[in-house]
Amino acid sequence: MSRTADVLRLPILYIGLALARLGLIDRERAIETADLAWPRIVTGVARMSKNAADVAMVGAVLGADAIAGVGVAGPFWGLAFAIGGGVAGGTIALVSQRYGAEAYEQLGLAVRSSTLLVIVVSLPVTVTFWLFPEQLVRLINSDPTQIDYAARYLRVVGLGIPFAGLNLVGSRVLVGADDAYTAMQVRAGGAVVNVALNAVFIVVLGWGVEGAALGTVLSNVFAVSAFALGLSRGGIPGFGGFPVEIDPVGTYVDPGTLRDLVRIGTPVGARNLVWTVAEFPMLAFLGNYRDGTLAAFVVARRIWGIMNTPGWGFGLAASSLSGQALGQGKEALAEAYGRDIIRFSVATYAVSATITAIFARPLVSLFINTDSPPATEPIAVSLIYAACVALLFRGISGSSIGPLDASGDTRVPFLSQFLGMFCCSIPLVYLGSVTALGIWGVYLAFMAETIVPAAINYWRFNSGKWKEISRDIRPEQEDAATAVD
């Protein structure tokens, strides 16, 4: 591991080792978790920082209306992660269990089937965004200037949806095979390319929101190309060797594998879709708050995205390590990984929330220009404080999902996210827009969004039901016909 990589790994590792000294988690599992989680966390920070940089550049050049326009288009772009994340959820479950059971001959079939499924599902969405961007945006916004910005952004960024989905699948293949570091190199590299392209397209060439969208598309093309080349050749110059090599020539349509991907991935995609769909009414209701609230919310969510990146690493580490243990039939070990990672995750989130709260005001100032409504900055800062409290529960929720996803038990996490968003969070934002509750409705919505899923997901993990469900997709129980790559 390089010196730079070690420096990035050490903060996460130190938290785990401190917990181990207190007797809260096992030391060896702490090291394994840190090794697998930190690259994904760095990837998340890079990607979310890229998203924040998009908004900052657009806001600096074009102002609050452009920020709001990009924010309004955000839920539509989120469909890429609902679609790709759903398929990728099935991918990591199949890959991790097969990798743990050393059933390497079955990996190619799982990866090729995932690739086909992403393309088939995402292409119709891309076509729709290209043909009807303005009509879609008008469903949640009535401001002509913001609609224009959002529609122009959406038409171009929609071209990247298939690539974003394939990007997620490629990453999950490597993480499921115990190599989060290479996945980090590829995806973080894509994020760096994105920021560089946006600086040229937005600031130098003056292409505005279309430039931000084009940078996103091209960065995903870069990452997918790297994954495809590396997986088909077993490695790629500049990124090193890959843990698995997948022959691109082979069966793509296998009914059994596709059924497993759809059965496991549909609830994962639906869970991702919950927040995407929830943004539509939420953004519509926020339009009824005082001037500057909508832009402040968009800024706060971008910063929240960076704060939330530990969950990416710990959730995938839990999926990979628990999944490999399940593939070997070691159910007690899978549960032990899950419990340790939940504690590790909560401690890391506490550190992240504390640092963000201290620097909330200077962080917000990076996004707001002098033409923005005066209330924008103080509202954004107050929303970040609320998010810092809510974030602690996100540590429980996100890491509890990992073992459930690895086992194929993906329905309960979907239901928990649905209840938190549609039965609690959105009603609170609405009440704030029509009653004296006001901005407190948004603060409480942040809390509801994380507390409800945390309670339900941890209850499901603690029940142990997921271990029974995992037995249906373990490689040794598969039909012999599906064992041939």
DABEL-V819748 format. One line per field, one symbol per residue. ss: DSSP state (A for helix, B for strand, O for the rest). phi: phi as a letter, one per 40 degrees, with the letter a starting at -180 (. if undefined). Layout:
# DABEL-V819748
ss = ???
phi = ???
This chain:
# DABEL-V819748
ss = OOAAAAAAAAAAAAAAAAAAAOOOOOAAAAAAAAAAAAAAAAAAAAAAAAAAAAAAAAAAAAOAAAAAAAAAAAAAAAAAAAAAAAAAAAAAAAAAAAAAOOOAAAAAAAAAAAAAAAAAAAAAAAAAAAAOAAAAAOOOOOOAAAAAAAAAAAAAAAAAAAAAAAAAAAAAAAAAOOOAAAAAAAAAAAAAAAAAAAAAAAAAOOOAAAAAAAAAAAAAAAAAAAAAAAAAAOBBOOOBBOOOOOOOOOOOOOAAAAAAAAAAAAAAAAAAAAAAAAAAAAAAAAOOOOOOAAAAAAAAAAAAAAAOAAAAAAAAAAAAAAAAAAAOOOAAAAAAAAAAAAAAAAAAAAAAAAAAAAOAAAAAAOOOOOOOOOAAAAAAAAAAAAAAAAAAAAAAAAAAAAAAAAAOOOAAAAAAAAAAAAAAAAAAAAAAAAOOOOOAAAAAAAAAAAAAAAAAAAAAAAAOAAAAAAOOOOAAAOOAAAAOO
phi = .ccccccccddcccccccccccgcaccccccdccccccccccdccccccccccdcccccccbgcccdccccccddccccccccccccccccccccccccccfcccccdccccccccccccccdccccccccbcccccccbabcdccccccccccdccccccdccccdccdcccccccgbcccdcdcccdcccdcccccdccccccgcgcccccccccccccdccccccccccbgiadgbgcccbbbcccicbbbdccccccccccccccccccdccccccccccccccccdgcccccccccccddccccdccccccccccccccccccgccccdccddcccccdcccccccdccccccbdccccccbbbcccddcdccccccccdccccccccccccccccdcccccgcbccdccccccccccbccdcccdccbbcdfccccdccdcccbccccccccdcdccgdcccccccbcdccccdccccc
